[in-house]
Amino acid sequence: MSNPLTYADSGVDIDKANKLIDRIKDIAKSTPRSGVMGEIGGFGGLYSLNLSNVANPVLVSSTDGVGTKLKIAFMMDKHDTIGIDLVAMCVNDIIVQGAKPLFFLDYLAMGILDNAVAEKIIMGIANGCNQAGCSLIGGETAEMPGLYQKGEYDLSGFSVGIVNNDKIIDGSYIRNGHKLIGLASSGLHSNGFSLVRKILFDKSKYTVDTKLNELDLTLGEELLKPTTIYVPTILSLLRDLPIHGIVHITGGGIDENIIRVIPDVCKAIVHKDAWEIPPVFKILQKEGSVSDFEMQRTFNNGIGMVIVVPDASAQEVMDRLGAMNEKAYFIGEVESRENQESQTHWV
């Protein structure tokens, strides 16, 4: 046969991928290893559960990506923090139910495998895992010629955590008079970026290098700020304080997320002036002529997580948050709800 073709001729370089796997093994070792069995490279990641202190274990899982925030990473050719976002979006969803994240797996797909870029991404994932106290135990790296443009990739992740059955936080203990405490976000986190790009790059014609007076960073640097990982903070509170509800503020904003934990007979009263909205959100609203309603349902507007606590414990929770250098605000309270009444009210 003349001119025999190989997989590499089609654009898939197995040797390059194997070199990356060897590097990933080293990176994964930098994340917590308690419970991890074996190394990355097997058909599945192995994790041995230590249930000595968990009488009735429940596993909690979450999967997510970082959406079109990836486009900002492409535009800036900066890939060392997007992995933190990936981990954050998964583990923040686990911790709201009181579960401690155990391990994490990622999926990275590129048109043409770029080991230097892939290594930066994986290092960011390891950074996020270390912040969350969980292990990077495996994943998948795929080379897909023709599916992605040059310099682009897709990224998703999956995490599993554990909680004792009687410690699950599901909002069932929330009552009238409970207080809402908002934890500050680092910025946009990883939601609403399709609207962000339409406003800033399509409408306003800014670039990632644009420097606006309201921001201390370039626009690109502001948009790429990593999503805050709240796991250590929440775990500290859960050790000895009554936390009856936790809400991760992602797509849908406070309005659509807080009703996921508030009982049907209750409503959340949110005080819109209880915290200072970071400049990036004000820029977006002004440049895009975005309504208050659309801002509230699309972005976190400076609050990345909401904790629902009994009134009697609210100040103690705030004091603990302050001791951990966590910026937090009293943002509202829970009241009884009449039939057909909305579950979220802004005042």
N, C-alpha and C positions, 0 to 999 in steps of 0.2 A: 504493500500500500504506500503510495507516494504522499508526502507531506501529511503524516498522521497528526491529528489534532489532540490536544490535551485540555484538561480542565482550565489550566492557566491561560491557554489561548482564548478561552471564552471570558476571561476576566476574573476568575476565581483562583487565588494563589493559596493553596493549602499550606505550603511551607511557611509563608508569611504569617498565616493564622496560627500555626503551631508555635512560632516564636512569640507571638502575642500571649498565647495561653501560658507559656512558661513565665512570662513577666507578670501576668495576672496572679499566678500562684503566689509569687512573692508579695504582691500588693495585698492579697487576701489575708496573708499571715499577719498583717498589721492590725487587723480587726480582732475583736474579742474571740478567743478560740475555745472557751469553756463549752463543752457539749458537742463541738465539731469533731466529726470522725472522718479521717482521710483528708485528701487534698482535692482542690479543684481539678477537674479533668475527667472524672467519672461520668457515668450516664445520669446520675442524680446526686444531689448533695445529701450527705448523711449528717443527722443531728440527733444526739442522744439526750432525751429529756430527763432532767433531774426533778423528780416529783416529790422529794422528801418533805418540802414545805408547802405543797399544794395538794390539799385533800381531795378536791373535786375539780380537776383541771379542765379548762375550756380553751381551745385554740381559737385565736382570732386572726383572720387573714385580710390582706388588702393588696390591691394591685392598681397601678396608676402610671401615668407618664408626666411629662412636663409641657405638653402641648406646643403651641407655636412660639413659646419662649426660646425654643431651639433656634428659631430664625435669627434671634438676636445674637446667639452664640456664633452662628455662621457669619453674620455680618461683621462681628468683631474679631473673628478667628480666635476666640477665647473659649476654652473647653474644660477648664479645671474646676469650675464650680457647678456646672449643670448637673453633675452627678449628686451633689448635695441636695439640689432641688428634687431629684428623683426619689432619693431616700426619704426626704421630708414629707413628700406627698403621700407616701405609704405609711410610714411609722406614726405620723400625726393622726392618721385615721384609726390606727390601732390603739393608741394611748387614750383616745377619748372614751373608750369602753373599759378603761382601767387595766388594759393588758400591757405587759412588758414585752417589747419586741425581742425576738430570739434570733432570727436569721433573715437574710435578704438574698434575693437572686435578681439578676438584671438581664435584659435583652438589648443588644446593640446591633443595629443593622446599618451597613454602609454600602454604597454603590461600589466603590473601590476601597479596600481596606487600607487605612492609613494608621500604621501602628503607633506613630507619635501622638496623633490625636486621640486614638482609642485609649492609650495609656493615661493620658490626662483625664479623660472621662472616667475611667475606672478608679483612678486615684481620688477623684472627687466623690465617687460612690463610697470608697473606703473611708474617706473623711466623714461623710454623712453617717456611715455605720458606726464609726467610733463615737460621734456625738450622741447617737441614739443608744449606744451600748449593745449593739447587735452584731452578728457575725455575717460576713460575706462568704457564702458557702458554695456559690456556683452561678451559672448564667449561660448565656448563649451569645456568641458573636457570629453574625452572618454577613457574608459578602454577596451583594445582589447587583451585579452589573446591569445597567439599563433601568433599574427601578428608582434609583435616587440620583439626583444631580451631583456633579463633582463638588466635593466639599461638604455635602449634606449627609445626614444620618437620622435614624430614628432611635428612640430610647424609651424603654418601659421597665418597670420593676415589680417585684412581688415580695411581700414580707409576711411573716407569721409571728404572732406573739402568744402569750399565755396569761391567763387570769384564773383565779379561783372562782368557782361558780357563784359563791355568795358575795363576791367582791365586784361583780360586773356592774358597771355604771350604765344605766339605761334610762335615767330620768324619772323612774317610777316613784322616787321619794321627793320629787320636787313639789312644793306646796306654795300657796299664796304667801307673799312676804319674803320669799327667797331673793337674794341679791344676784345681780349679774356683774361679774368682774371680767373686764376685757384685757387680754394680754396683747401688748403692742406687736405689730408685724414689723419686719425689716424693710418692707416696701410692698411692691406688687405681689410678691411671692410667685406663684406660677399659674395665675388665672387671668383671663381677660385679654390675653396678648393679641388676639386677632383684632380686637377693637383698638388696643394700644397702637399697633402697627398702622392701622387705617388712619387714626388721628394724627400721629406724629410723623409718619413717613409718607403716607399718601396725601393727606390733606395739608399738613403744615410744611411738608418738604424738608423736615429736619433730617439729620444723619446721626449715626451713633456717636460721632465726634462733636456734635453740637454741644456748646456749653451755655446753659441757661442761668440767668442770675439767681433764680430760686433754688438751684441745686449746687451742692458742693462738688459734685462729680460730673463727668461728661454724661450725656443722655444714655449712651450705651452702658456705661458703668452703673448708673442708677437702675436701669432696667434689668441688669444681670445680677443684682444683689441676691444672694442665695436665700431661699425660703428658710425661715427660722424652724429649727427642730426643738419642739417643746417637751420632748420625752423626759429629760432629767428633771425639769421643773415640775411637771405633773407627778412624776413618781415620788418626788420629795414631799409634795402636798398630800398625796394619798397615804403616806405612811402613818400619819396621826391626825389628819384633819378631815372633817366631813365634806366630801365633794359629791354632790348629788347629780350633777350633769356637766358634761364637757362638750363643747362644740368646736369643730375645726372649720374656720371660715374660709371656704374655697369658692368655687363657682356657685353663684346664687347669693353670695354675700351673707350678711347677718340674717336678712329676712327669711331666706329659704333654708338656711341651715339650722337656725335655732329651733324651728318648729319640729325638727327631727327628734328632739329630746324633751320638749315641753309637753306635758300631758294635755290631752284635748280639752280638759276643763279649765286650762290656764291660758294666759296670754303673756307675752313678754313686752314690757314697756321699756323702750330704748331711748335714752336721752342723747339726742344728736349732737349736743354741744359738750358732752362729757369728756371728750378727748380732742386733742389737736390733730387734725387731719394732715398727714405729711404733704409736703409741697408737690410731689409727683402726681398725686390725685387731683390737686387743684389745677395743675397744668393741664391734665387730661380733660377735666370738665370744661375748662375755659376754651381750650383749643378746639375741642370737638362739640362745643355747645351741648354737652350731655346733661340731661335732666337729673335731678336728685334721685328720682326713682330708678333710672337706669344705672347710675353710679352705685346705688345701694344693692342692686341685684347682680352686678357684674364684678365688683371689686371688693376687697376687704376693707379699703379706706382707712387703713392704719390699725385694725384689730384682727389679729391672726387666729386668736382662739378666745372663746368665752367660757368661763367657769360659773356654774350655778351653785350657790352655797346658801345654807341657812343664815338668816339675818344675824343670829347670835354669834356666828363664827366668822362673819365676813371681814371684820377688822383684823382678826388674827391671821386670816389667809392673806390679806393685803400686807401685813407686817412681814410674813414669811416671804412673800414675793419680793418685797423691798430688800430683805436681807440677802436674797439671791441675785440682787441687781436686775430684777425683772421689772420692766416698766409696765405698770398695770393701772387700771382705772375702774372706779365704780361707774358702770355705764347704764344701769337700769335695775328693774325689779320684776318680779312675777306677780300677777294679779289674777283674780278669777275672771272667767270668760263667759259671756252670754252666748246663747245659741246663734250661729251664723256670723258671729263677730270674728274679725281677723285675729290671728294668733300673734301678730307682731304689730306694735303701735310705736310710731316715732313721735316724740314730743320735744 
